[in-house]
Amino acid sequence: MPADTPKACPVCGKPAQPATRPFCSARCRNVDLGRWIGGTYAIPGQPAGEEDEDAER
């Protein structure tokens, strides 16, 4: 992909805008933030606290 071609917005697929990169608009940026806050996105791993229990055993 050429360097000057804008990448697609991860929320809606429209071309990303420099002011809100990697999103196309403030709305898509806020939608993405809401997904993180709401738990739609998650980083895989052990639930918090399990590492502490394993260390005590």
C-alpha positions as CSV (number, residue, x, y, z in Angstrom):
1,M,0.0,0.0,0.0
2,P,1.6,3.4,-0.9
3,A,2.5,5.6,2.0
4,D,0.1,8.4,1.0
5,T,-3.0,6.2,0.8
6,P,-5.0,6.6,4.1
7,K,-5.7,3.4,5.9
8,A,-9.3,2.3,6.7
9,C,-11.0,3.3,9.9
10,P,-11.2,0.3,12.1
11,V,-14.8,1.1,13.1
12,C,-16.5,1.9,9.8
13,G,-13.9,1.2,7.0
14,K,-13.9,4.8,5.6
15,P,-10.4,6.4,4.9
16,A,-8.8,7.6,8.1
17,Q,-8.3,11.4,8.6
18,P,-5.1,12.9,9.8
19,A,-6.8,14.8,12.7
20,T,-8.4,11.6,14.1
21,R,-6.0,8.9,12.8
22,P,-6.5,5.9,12.8
23,F,-10.2,6.8,12.7
24,C,-12.2,8.7,10.1
25,S,-13.9,11.0,12.7
26,A,-14.3,11.8,16.3
27,R,-17.5,9.8,16.3
28,C,-15.7,6.6,15.3
29,R,-13.0,7.3,17.9
30,N,-15.6,7.6,20.6
31,V,-17.4,4.4,19.4
32,D,-14.1,2.6,19.8
33,L,-13.5,4.0,23.3
34,G,-17.0,3.0,24.3
35,R,-16.3,-0.6,23.1
36,W,-13.1,-0.7,25.3
37,I,-15.0,0.7,28.3
38,G,-17.9,-1.6,27.8
39,G,-15.8,-4.7,27.7
40,T,-16.5,-5.5,24.0
41,Y,-12.7,-5.6,23.4
42,A,-10.6,-7.7,25.8
43,I,-6.9,-8.7,26.0
44,P,-6.7,-12.4,26.4
45,G,-5.1,-13.7,29.6
46,Q,-5.8,-15.0,33.0
47,P,-8.3,-13.1,35.1
48,A,-6.8,-10.8,37.7
49,G,-5.9,-12.5,40.9
50,E,-5.1,-15.9,39.5
51,E,-1.4,-15.2,39.3
52,D,-1.4,-14.3,43.0
53,E,-3.1,-17.5,44.0
54,D,-0.6,-19.6,41.9
55,A,2.4,-17.9,43.7
56,E,1.0,-18.7,47.1
57,R,0.8,-22.5,46.4
